Amino acid sequence: MAGRRRVPARIGVADVARLEAEIELLRGLDYRRGGAACRDAVIVTAAWHGQLLRSAAAPAVRARLRAALADAHNLAGWTCFDTGLDQAAEGTGAARCGWPTRPATRAWWPTSTTGPAG
């Protein structure tokens, strides 16, 4: 049985690039075979990599990590929707990635220049 991967104390650009590449592979699988083919893997990927928010990182790396995590949660939401899990789809998104949200709309709310919009 494989051991648990430890969350690194510090992350860099290469760590985020690996996450981005993994998301693209999963998105390709989603496009080719549908959300059911990759939903569980997308959810696990988003959850595990979300732990990287606890790691030290340069501001630019942290911003890129948050954007990648938002992308992962977006893909997770769509794969849940594709498989009929509408309520699970609603539970993904910006708030799960550490971004502030508007309580009424749950939409991404830019409050600084370090996020995807800025």
N, C-alpha and C positions, 0 to 999 in steps of 0.2 A: 504494500500500500504506500502510495506516495505521501511524503510529509507535507505539512502545510507550508506555503510560501510565506515568508516574513515580509512585513511592510518595511521598506527601507527607511532609514533615518533621513536621508536626503535623496531627492530625485532630480534628474536632469532632462535635457531635451531628448536623449535617447529613450528614456522611459516613456515619455509622452508619445514619441514617434511609434514605439511598439504598440501602444494602445490604439493610436490612429490606424495603424496597419491592420490590427485585429478587427477593428470596427469595419473597415473596408472589406475585409474577407467575409465577415458575417453579413454585411449588407449585400454583397454579391450572392451569397447563398440564399438570402431572403428573396432577391430578385429572380434567381433561377428556380428555386424550389418552394418558395412561399414562407410565410412567417412561422409556421409550425416546424419547419426544418431547422430553425436556428433560435427560436424564442428562448429556450432555457439557457443556451450558451450566451446569448446577448445579456440576459438578466444577470447571470453569474459574472460576466465580464464587467458590467456596469457596477455591480455591488463590490467586487473585489477591488477594482481600480478606484472606486470611490474612497477607499481607505487611504489612498495616496494623498488625499487632502490633509492628512495628519502629518505627512512628511515635510521636512524643510525643503524649500525650493526658491529659486530666484523669482522675482515678480513676473517676469515674462513667461517663465516655465509654468508657474501657477495659473496664469491666465490661459495659456494654451491647454493645460490639463483640464481646467473648468470647461473650456469650449469642447474638448474631446469627450468629457463626461456628459455634457449636455447632448452631444450627438449620440452617444451610447444610449442615454435614457430616451431620446427621441425614437431611436430605432427600436428599443425595447417596447415603447408605447405602441408603435405601429405593428410590431409582431404580435403583441397581445390583442390589439384590435382585429388584426387579420384572423386570429384564431377564436374570435368571439368572446374574448375576455375584456369587455368594455370597461368594467370597473377597475381592473388592474391597469389598463391603459391610462386611465385618468390619474393613477397614482404615480406616474413617471413624470419627469420634466425638470424644470429649472430648480424648484425647491429642493429636490433630492440631490442636486449638484452643488448646493451651498449658495445659490443665488437668491437674493430677496425676491419675493413675489408679492403681487397685489392680492390681498385676501379675497376680493370679490371675483377676480378673473383668473387667478393662478397663472397669469402671464408673466413672462420675464420682464423685470422692471429695472432698467439701468439706473444705478445709483452712484456709479463711479466710472472712471475711464479705464479700469482694468479688465472689464468684461468683454464679451464678444462684440458688442456694439461700439466699443470705444477705443 
